[in-house]
């Protein structure tokens, strides 16, 4: 079990991005504890969806997008189009991380905040791209880096939350987790409706990012995925490899191993969701204790700088540096994990709809999409500030979340059981919780569009 851990840790580290550092702290800093009671339900809604995504790959060895192609090719194309549009702007996360690095170093000297942010964004993209190209097995690079990010952020946030100014706010904060603070300390701004709905829907990973979990399960070699290959570094010249360790093999007598697979999947998803809840709670607590009393809001090209300024008042230069380092790790790792997973998704669709493309090795296609996405995100990062770009990506992912959540019901509970032994088929409890999540996301989508209609 310990050797197999990894996908859940990547989930936790990647989830420590927009929701945890930007939108939830923004909402708490502006409206206090009014909406905090929505956080835990929002995070827990992802558990059934993520579990079902992992279940498909664990039982088949295929990625979830290959499953969508099997289920319905028209639906698969629609999801691919939405996914492609959603991830045109994921370079904004590198820019958001750049806000921290720019504030931390004030380099290049004499440049504007926007110029410094873009410089660090491009530099981080270049470094991550180089690491992927030089990596022997790409998944090991992603997992190793994400372990580092997860540990760094947990330790940093725990240390920051131990400050006396923060500790004294814990009782009222815990109360706000279950009872909303009324009346609101500040008048509601209709322009924040999209930010609040995005924070709820994308608490954790959310959107198409959730589907990445399938690829981490596959590359880790969990369940039936232990028979699948992994992509090696595109310029190493080595062939794709079969995982030799860290997998859960299917060598037990009969089907007893399926129970172990399920047990692993439950705990691995719990690590991802639970770890994300913990880090989000700490960022919200810090926002409530340090930003809310001062009326400081993370926005524009100072997404992380605003928080760091008050940290500096409370802890001095050490606190400022700590927060900026944690924020940079929070945000910059998103580009690494996303460029890797999206490249793999494009290969799945290419192979699924154009069989002749299989004549070209996976590694060659991976290199092509890797470089293409690097170029595209290097251009789109110039179009706006990080905040609006991240929000635009989330809005597109909103529609996709509803569609693929419903697709998971038909894929795992209608299509797949026909091809499984009885002991491997999902039960009604799994179906119930998945339907609850689907219905909740559908309601959130309706509320979102009604809100937009009122604004317009």
Secondary structure, 3 states (H helix, E strand, C coil): CCCCCCHHHHHHHHHCCHHHHHHHHHHHHHHCCCCCCHHHHHHHHHHHHHHHHHHHHHHHCCCHHHHHHHHCHHHHHHHHHHHHHHHHHCHHHHHHHHHHHHHHHCCCCCCCHHHHHHHHHHHHHHHHHHHHHHCCEHHHHHHHHHHHHHHHHHHHHHHHHCCHHHHCCHHHHHHHCCCCCCCCCCCCCHHHHHHHHHHHHCCCCCHHHHHHHHHHHHHHCCHHHHHCEECECCCCCCCCEECCCCCCCCCCCCCCHHHHHHHHHHHHHHHHHHHHHHHHHHHHHHHHHHHHHHCCCCCHHHCCHHHHHHHHHHHCHHHHHHHHHHHHHHHHHHHHHHHHHHHHHHHHHHHHHCHHHHHCCHHHHHHHHHHHHHHHHHHHCCCCCHHHHHHHHHHHHHHHHHHHHHHHHHHHHHHHHHHCCHHHCCCHHHHHHHHHHHHHHHHHHHHHHHHHHHHC
